[in-house]
Amino acid sequence: MSKKVTVLGGGVLGTQIGLMCAYYGYDTTFWLRSEGSIGRTQPKIERYSGMMLEDLKKAAALVGNPMGRFLYPKGMIKDWDNATAESLAELCAAGEANLKNCVHIELDKAKAVKDAYIVIESMSEDPQAKIEVYKQFRDLLDPETILVTNSSTLLPSMFAEYTGRPEKYLSLHFANTIWKNNTAEVMGHEGTGQEAYDEVVRFAESIGMVPLQLHKEQPGYILNSMLVPFLSSAQALWANGVAEPETIDLTWRLATGAPKGPFEILDIVGLETAYNINQMKPAAQQEGTLENRMGKLLKEKIDRGETGINAGKGFYDYTKK
Ligand SMILES: NC(=O)c1ccc[n+]([C@@H]2O[C@H](COP(=O)([O-])OP(=O)(O)OC[C@H]3O[C@@H](n4cnc5c(N)ncnc54)[C@H](O)[C@@H]3O)[C@@H](O)[C@H]2O)c1
């Protein structure tokens, strides 16, 4: 019998994570809190499964193309170098069957986590709600079950005491569109046991992720610890009137060989997120500071509906061919 994985929360990331587990044959259960949640999660399951399989089918056309290695859905194909049209067709058939047969939804808490090898908490980024749920599940989990959180900004040490299993609790942080952007940052707190940590690394690999191991707690993990200051520096150059976003991006691309500049990345992240991060800085609230000006400039764009690539316009216009 395949191992069971339970995902708490059926939002954007929870759904994607659960589907990756199912794709690789794990018996996957989404625990949702109400019938209403089922109505919201079911369409996401269908939409993301469709996107995953579509990307896998498209990958067949990339076999033999030198650009293929940059474009294939990395989380879904473990051995791109030896992939053929036939092997991808087989993968697609197996994946489609798994996505259909290995996904379950459960409202009952005890049933949802019974016999689970690993439970992945991917609920809203609300510390109080997470604590409540950890308390409700702590006595329902099997003693051996490993519990991980996908939280982007909260540290596992904030929650360890509520889980009833601090040595088997840690962070496993995925990126959006995980079947393509297959990073999994693994981060324990001081009380996380090495055995559980190593098992989570193996689990991440087993679902097509590249485990990125952190040796200690770090707010923002590895990626956001670099990305947030980088994007802030670019916005500061813009807000200070030093150069236009296009020039700043061009500088970065030409000088480093990177495919995208900071403002192209900001359009993908979304300007609302960039604005929220900026507003958390105390200086953003003080009139006359650079951070305050950055906030105002971002807000003007947001108010015009220029919130990034999903809106068709951000720092760049994506409606033009
Ligand atoms: N969206 C991203 O790009 C992204 C990337 C990496 C990590 N994350 C992290 O993943 C987690 C989930 O983010 P998301 O974007 O999927 O959020 P989301 O808003 O899409 O989904 C949140 C889910 O949590 C459920 N939920 C909220 N409160 C609950 C409660 N009290 N009891 C039961 N269920 C509850 C909601 O019904 C929903 O299904 C967060 O911790 C976030 O930091 C998000």
The ligand as a Tripos MOL2 file, in Angstrom:
@<TRIPOS>MOLECULE
LIG
   44    48     1     0     0
SMALL
NO_CHARGES

@<TRIPOS>ATOM
      1 N1          0.6880   31.5220   -2.3030 N.am      1 LIG1
      2 C1          1.9930   31.3510   -2.3910 C.2       1 LIG1
      3 O1          2.6360   31.7480   -3.3950 O.2       1 LIG1
      4 C2          2.7380   30.6160   -1.2900 C.ar      1 LIG1
      5 C3          4.0400   30.1310   -1.5570 C.ar      1 LIG1
      6 C4          4.7230   29.3960   -0.5680 C.ar      1 LIG1
      7 C5          4.1170   29.1860    0.6670 C.ar      1 LIG1
      8 N2          2.8590   29.6910    0.9050 N.ar      1 LIG1
      9 C6          2.2840   29.4370    2.2370 C.3       1 LIG1
     10 O2          1.2800   28.4440    2.1110 O.3       1 LIG1
     11 C7          0.2610   28.6470    3.0950 C.3       1 LIG1
     12 C8         -1.0670   28.7190    2.3900 C.3       1 LIG1
     13 O3         -1.0180   29.7640    1.4450 O.3       1 LIG1
     14 P1         -2.0290   29.8070    0.2170 P.3       1 LIG1
     15 O4         -1.4850   30.7990   -0.7330 O.co2     1 LIG1
     16 O5         -2.3220   28.4350   -0.2580 O.co2     1 LIG1
     17 O6         -3.3180   30.4200    0.9310 O.3       1 LIG1
     18 P2         -4.8410   30.3860    0.4950 P.3       1 LIG1
     19 O7         -5.4580   31.5940    1.0790 O.co2     1 LIG1
     20 O8         -4.9630   30.1230   -0.9630 O.co2     1 LIG1
     21 O9         -5.3910   29.0770    1.2610 O.3       1 LIG1
     22 C9         -5.4860   28.9940    2.6400 C.3       1 LIG1
     23 C10        -6.2990   27.7590    3.0190 C.3       1 LIG1
     24 O10        -6.3560   27.6870    4.4440 O.3       1 LIG1
     25 C11        -7.6870   27.3960    4.8370 C.3       1 LIG1
     26 N3         -7.8940   27.8820    6.1970 N.ar      1 LIG1
     27 C12        -7.7160   29.1440    6.6500 C.ar      1 LIG1
     28 N4         -7.9960   29.1980    7.9670 N.ar      1 LIG1
     29 C13        -8.3470   27.9500    8.3470 C.ar      1 LIG1
     30 C14        -8.7590   27.3540    9.5690 C.ar      1 LIG1
     31 N5         -8.8690   28.0730   10.6870 N.pl3     1 LIG1
     32 N6         -9.0350   26.0340    9.5880 N.ar      1 LIG1
     33 C15        -8.9330   25.3100    8.4720 C.ar      1 LIG1
     34 N7         -8.5580   25.7970    7.2740 N.ar      1 LIG1
     35 C16        -8.2760   27.0990    7.2090 C.ar      1 LIG1
     36 C17        -8.5480   28.0990    3.7880 C.3       1 LIG1
     37 O11        -9.8420   27.5580    3.7270 O.3       1 LIG1
     38 C18        -7.7430   27.7970    2.5100 C.3       1 LIG1
     39 O12        -8.0660   26.5100    2.0000 O.3       1 LIG1
     40 C19         0.6550   29.9120    3.8600 C.3       1 LIG1
     41 O13         1.3020   29.5530    5.0510 O.3       1 LIG1
     42 C20         1.6120   30.6230    2.8950 C.3       1 LIG1
     43 O14         2.5490   31.4090    3.5740 O.3       1 LIG1
     44 C21         2.1640   30.3830   -0.0480 C.ar      1 LIG1
@<TRIPOS>BOND
     1     1     2 1
     2     2     3 2
     3     2     4 1
     4     4     5 ar
     5     4    44 ar
     6     5     6 ar
     7     6     7 ar
     8     7     8 ar
     9     8     9 1
    10     8    44 ar
    11     9    10 1
    12     9    42 1
    13    10    11 1
    14    11    12 1
    15    11    40 1
    16    12    13 1
    17    13    14 1
    18    14    15 2
    19    14    16 1
    20    14    17 1
    21    17    18 1
    22    18    19 2
    23    18    20 1
    24    18    21 1
    25    21    22 1
    26    22    23 1
    27    23    24 1
    28    23    38 1
    29    24    25 1
    30    25    26 1
    31    25    36 1
    32    26    27 ar
    33    26    35 ar
    34    27    28 ar
    35    28    29 ar
    36    29    30 ar
    37    29    35 ar
    38    30    31 1
    39    30    32 ar
    40    32    33 ar
    41    33    34 ar
    42    34    35 ar
    43    36    37 1
    44    36    38 1
    45    38    39 1
    46    40    41 1
    47    40    42 1
    48    42    43 1
@<TRIPOS>SUBSTRUCTURE
     1 LIG1         1 GROUP 0 **** ****
